[in-house]
Amino acid sequence: MSILSNQLNQFQTYNICLKDPVETFTKALFYMLFDEEYRTLNCQFVKDTFLKIATKLKLEDGEETWSKFESQFGTIREKLDLDAIAIEQNDPAAKSLTEVYLAYPGFHAIAIYRLSHALYKLNYFVISRMMSEHVHGLTGVDIHPGATIGDSFFIDHGTGIVIGETAIIKNNVKIYQGVTLGGIQIKKSLSETKRHPTIEDNVTIYANATILGGDIVIGANSIIGANVWITQSVPENSLVTYQTEIKISTRKK
């Protein structure tokens, strides 16, 4: 055995190789929700993969947890259909629902969020987080599985979006690329407190807006313009914009 191997044997072993089966599991779950033939052929494989991952992670009650998780698939699919309709109805570039389901990274990110959130609520934190990080790598959208997101959620473009663990997003909310719903302070002592903002119904948040703080509420029917930085609550029916001066002059030849 090499000197390096002897040195590494002194450290605790982690199941790093689980990244691959979790990615396979995540992809298969996504396919199962929307493809009946795939579901029929692969449902047992998906369950077995889940149980193997749970065993490797020494998680208790794998069979019972799978049963509770599986029982939510119908509800999750219904929510995702509402999300897809919201995207198709609000994005003029979307030519059909089929395009949304097959080609929209925002929808893909929402789908994996809704699946991982269900596992998070069942206290399977590591698997749910691995699922969310897998889709984060694919889409550029970082939604913590602990976040609470209501119906008809619309993500456009998606790249660079960050939604923290304790964020609450209510119904009919639209978010564009680069938006951050984050915390003001990063302290371990705050892990059990609400650190991320609440977004009420029918809010639109445009590109690169940053909203920080657990006691921050963006009131219903508000529009948050691009590039704003918000650390205080916003009343309902508000329009928040960032004012800057742009000068255009003729170039000297």
Buried (B, 14 or more C-beta within 10 A) or exposed (E): EEEEEEEEEEEEEEEEEBEEBBBBBBBBBBBBBBEEEBBEEBEEEBBEBBBBBBEEBEBEEBEEBBEBBBEBBEEBBEBBBBBBBBBBEBBEEBEEBEBBBEEBBBBBBBBBBBBBBBBBBBEBBBBBBBBBBBBBEBBBBBBBBBBBBBBBBBBBBBBBBBBBBBBBBBBBBBBBBBBBBBBBEEEEEBEEEBBBBBBBBBBBBBBBBBBBBBEBBBBBEBBBBBBBEBEEBBEBEBEBEEEEEEEEEEEEE
